[in-house]
């Protein structure tokens, strides 16, 4: 059985997908780009500013599912320029502190929707 997770505090899905899906004791959060949920546009600024917006969006989705960043078991970071990894990692570290940190992959990709500099997806367990 699966359940759709959706909140107006994160950007609405712009295609045939859900913001997140709960199934089998996990919440699968779709890749988030740095969209302002109110305007639907990419936030202005450097890659750190864009990463902050993404984590706010992910946090809102997790919250809607009754979870937070401590529940995240794995994350995938997609970057259009791998040299931005250190800057994104600084922001990432602010959301994942202590305890059992999530597994993570970070890869460079050719392009992302709406010319975003990065996209992040994650999977959270419903228990810590």
Residue pairs with C-beta under 8 A, 6 or more apart in sequence:
1 23
2 21
2 22
2 23
3 21
3 22
3 23
4 18
4 19
4 20
4 21
5 18
5 19
5 20
5 21
5 22
5 27
5 61
5 64
5 65
6 12
6 13
6 18
6 19
6 20
6 64
7 19
7 60
7 61
7 63
7 64
8 37
9 37
9 57
9 60
9 63
9 64
10 19
10 32
10 37
10 57
10 58
10 60
10 61
10 64
11 19
11 32
11 33
11 35
11 36
11 37
11 40
11 57
12 19
12 37
12 40
13 19
13 30
14 40
14 113
17 30
18 30
19 29
19 30
19 61
19 64
20 27
20 28
20 29
20 30
20 61
20 62
20 64
20 65
21 27
21 28
22 28
22 65
22 126
25 125
25 126
25 127
26 73
26 123
26 124
26 125
26 126
27 62
27 65
27 67
27 71
27 123
27 124
27 125
27 126
28 121
28 123
29 58
29 61
29 62
29 121
29 122
29 123
29 124
30 121
31 76
31 78
31 119
31 120
31 121
32 54
32 57
32 58
32 61
32 119
32 120
32 121
33 42
33 54
33 112
33 113
33 114
33 116
33 118
33 119
34 42
34 43
34 49
34 50
34 51
34 53
34 54
34 57
34 116
34 117
34 118
35 41
35 42
35 43
35 53
35 57
35 114
36 42
36 43
36 53
37 57
37 60
42 50
42 114
42 115
42 116
43 49
43 50
43 53
46 87
47 84
47 87
47 88
47 117
47 118
48 87
48 88
48 90
48 91
50 116
50 117
50 118
51 87
51 88
51 91
51 92
51 118
51 120
52 91
54 118
54 119
54 120
55 91
55 92
55 94
55 95
55 120
58 69
58 120
58 122
59 68
59 69
59 95
62 68
62 69
62 71
62 72
62 124
65 124
65 126
66 126
67 124
67 126
69 95
69 96
70 99
70 128
71 124
71 125
71 126
71 127
71 128
72 96
72 102
72 122
72 123
72 124
73 102
73 103
73 123
73 124
73 125
74 102
74 103
74 104
74 105
74 122
74 123
75 92
75 102
75 103
75 104
75 105
75 120
75 121
75 122
75 123
76 104
76 105
76 106
76 107
76 120
76 121
76 122
77 85
77 88
77 92
77 104
77 105
77 106
77 107
77 118
77 119
77 120
78 106
78 107
78 108
78 109
78 112
78 118
78 119
78 120
79 85
79 88
79 106
79 107
79 108
79 109
79 117
79 118
80 108
80 109
80 110
80 111
80 112
80 116
80 117
80 118
81 108
81 117
82 106
82 107
82 108
84 117
84 118
85 106
88 106
88 118
92 104
96 102
102 122
112 118
112 119
113 119
